[in-house]
């Protein structure tokens, strides 16, 4: 029995455990340190992963990214911490801020060399206390590609596309998956990065890079459209193809000069229109890139990962116009998913093709007896009511149908940034009042950032105008347009442009969450719920029952469901 532990020690650090091709555990360090998007060596999630290693298993490690910039932060960890605090707006920038940023964007373009690759293996071998032979080094974009390739089951060969900020000197790559083997076809240089471009726009709009890019996408929907001929960003990029027809892209603005170039554009345009032009640039270029790789490889399956893949409006256009009959986006698409990609890539190299994920509930799971003891103890300390209704699903559905917000905690923790029904805050999807209350008082998000719906998969055809039977979307990775006649039924989870990012829950699923959607459908006529992650503003999603109760207690939400227990602050 062979166990591979994947480790990522950068932005949104994390760990994954794969045993003989089956993923047994995967989580990000933030869930254990309680610092959102944690950086650095993921010691706590590694300790949790080790608890899941079967007795007698031979443990190997897969690590990723060995460019000089990443190696420097391993050698001087304080650099990583200072950038984390600055990026998350915990510290103020100093007098040399602009100079440091120019150096950063120049330095990160340097590719790895044999020296830095050797240093990375030696660093992790020493950190883990194992021989170097048990540490496999995986290229940054190979780790991205492995997730898109092996995260689902394909009916034949697949084209794989990765688009990211930058890693190991590259910002993108193209691959072919056939018979369990990944073959790299072409790459995109770091200086031509669409991800860095969007990151710079996010910063220039006064938002946090590597965190608030979704706000840029959302704000773009509120802008008066700008004709493509007047969009200066589009003029910066050139889309082409190599001799084999594989996509190429060039950017006339170097990353070190990107910030000042965007600032000049922003001086002349309203903020909403700057966001619109940046979003429009991705919406034109990325689907065109996807169409070219699909055509060049001659296959109908397309997999996608990397930070740019978090843009669900672009993903919608790829789904509709790339020419692929099957399109899959790995749900933890950014760097936070690199650990699982590294483990899968290492397994595939050694001849063990990873098994597709049946679900994303791969984090810590707590014993039912422990959950009950912990909940009863903490509830007694707080002086709140605990009930165990005969039918917790029916009782929760009643509360939601009556307009109540319910915090919902079930089973193992989800992997990734999206709440998928195990760590969720739930409400009716048809109330603007509830939506605004959640945004302004509980989540404290910007008002223009929409919430997402969870829906029964059988509701998709009735609710969504561009849904096709092949469009599986169980992980909220693609956008869809809502039918105009159905907008009032789910207005609380629809953006200004009439789109939504749904989680489609299979009607055949046996989960309590699927039962809840069915029960809500019986009461309201539509099997949909507003679903947002179980956390307060600026905090990671809850992990333990104690964290769930603490977060609930500090919120203004009246009801909390943990397993089959209902907690209420002010019993009637």
C-alpha positions, 0 to 999 in steps of 0.5 A, a space after each residue: 500500500 502506497 500513500 502519497 501526501 501532497 503539500 503546498 506551502 504558498 498562498 492558501 497552503 494545504 495538504 492532500 492524502 492519496 492512497 493507492 489512487 484514492 483521495 482520503 483527505 484534503 484540506 487547507 491550512 486556514 481551517 486549522 490556524 483560523 487565518 484566512 488563506 494561510 501561507 507557509 508550511 501547512 503543519 496542522 493540516 499535515 498532522 491531520 492528514 497523517 491521522 488518515 494514513 493506513 497502518 503499514 502504508 509506505 508514505 511518499 511526499 509530492 511538493 510543487 513549485 521551485 522557482 527562485 521567488 518561491 525558494 527565497 520565501 522558503 529560505 526567508 519565511 518572514 518575506 511570505 508573512 510580510 506579503 500576506 499581511 500586506 495583501 490582506 491589508 493588515 499592515 500599511 505599505 512602506 515607502 518602498 512599496 512600489 519598488 518592492 512590487 516591481 521587483 516581485 513581479 520581475 523576480 517571479 518570472 524567473 523559471 526554476 533551475 536544477 539548483 532551485 529544484 534540488 534546494 526544494 527537495 532538500 528543504 522538504 526532506 529536512 522539514 519532513 524528516 525523510 530521505 530526499 528519495 521520498 520527495 517528488 517535485 511536481 511543476 506548478 502547472 503540472 499540478 494544476 493540470 493533474 487536477 483538471 485531468 484526473 478530477 473527473 471521469 472522461 469517456 476518451 482523451 481530453 485536452 487540459 488547459 491551465 491559466 494562472 497568475 504565475 508559477 515556475 515562470 509560467 502563467 499557462 499550459 496546455 496538455 493532452 490526457 490519454 490512457 492516464 498519461 499527461 503530455 504537455 503540448 505548449 506553455 504561456 510565459 509568465 510575462 504574458 499572464 492573464 491572471 497577473 493582469 486581472 490581479 493588477 486590476 483588482 489591486 488598482 480598484 482598491 481591492 485585495 489581490 488573490 482574494 477579491 477578483 470575484 468582486 471585479 467580475 461582479 462589479 463589471 455587471 453594473 457598468 455601461 458597456 464599452 465598445 471593444 474597439 475602445 477597450 485599451 486592455 484588449 490592445 495589450 494582448 495578442 492571440 496566436 497559434 504555434 506550428 501545431 495550432 496550439 494557442 499562444 498569447 502575448 502581452 505588450 505590457 510587462 508585469 512590472 509596468 502593469 500597475 502603472 499602465 492600469 492606473 493610467 486607464 483607471 484615471 480616465 474611466 469610472 471604476 465600474 467600466 474599468 472592471 467591465 473592460 478587464 472582465 470583457 478582455 478575459 471573456 474574449 480571450 479565454 474562450 478563444 484560447 479554449 476553442 483553439 486547444 480543443 480544435 488543435 487536439 481534435 478531442 471533445 473533452 476539455 479540463 480546466 484549472 488555475 486561478 483564472 478558472 475561478 471566473 465563472 462568467 468566463 467559464 460559462 462562455 467556454 462551456 457554450 462556445 469552446 466546441 467541447 462537448 464535455 467541460 470540467 473545471 476542477 472545483 478548487 481551481 486556484 493555488 489552494 488546490 495544488 496539494 491534491 494536484 501534486 499528489 495526483 501527478 506523482 501517482 500518475 507518474 508512478 503508474 497509479 492513475 488517480 481515481 476521480 473524486 466522487 465528492 469534495 467532503 474530504 476534510 476533518 469528519 467528527 464522530 457523531 457522539 463527539 458532536 453531540 457531547 460538544 454541542 450539549 456542553 457548549 449550549 449549556 454554557 451559553 444557556 441556549 436551547 437544544 432540541 432533536 426534532 423527530 425530522 430535522 430536515 422537515 423542521 429546517 425546511 419549515 424555518 427556511 420556508 418561513 423566512 428564517 436564516 439557518 446555519 447548517 453543519 453536517 459531516 466532513 468539511 468541504 475542500 475549497 472555497 465554496 460551501 456545498 451543503 456541509 458548512 453552509 448558511 441557508 435562506 430562501 432564494 426569493 427574498 431581496 430583504 433576506 439577501 441584503 440582510 445577509 450581505 450587510 449585517 452577517 457576511 458584510 460583503 459588498 452589496 453588488 456581490 451576489 449569493 449562490 443557489 443550491 438546487 436540485 439538478 432536476 430544477 436546472 432545466 426549468 430555471 436556467 435558459 442555457 442549461 444542457 443535459 451535459 452541463 453538470 455543475 455540482 461544484 459551482 464552477 460555471 455561471 448560467 443565465 436564469 429564465 426571465 419568467 423564473 427570476 422572481 422565484 430565485 431573485 435573491 441568488 441572481 446577479 444584476 445581469 440575470 446570471 447565477 452560479 448554481 450548485 446542482 445537487 443530484 436527485 439521486 444523492 442520499 445526503 441530508 442536504 439533498 433531502 432538505 432541498 426536496 423538502 423546501 421544494 415541497 413547501 415553496 414550489 422550487 427546490 432551491 436555497 440560498 447557500 453561502 459559506 458558514 463563516 463571518 466576514 474575514 474568517 475561514 469557513 468553520 471546521 469544528 463543532 465548537 467553531 460552528 457554535 462560536 460563529 453562530 453565537 457571534 452572529 445575528 442568526 437565530 437557528 443553528 443545525 448541527 447534525 440532527 440537533 437544532 439550537 435556538 437563541 431565543 426559544 418561543 
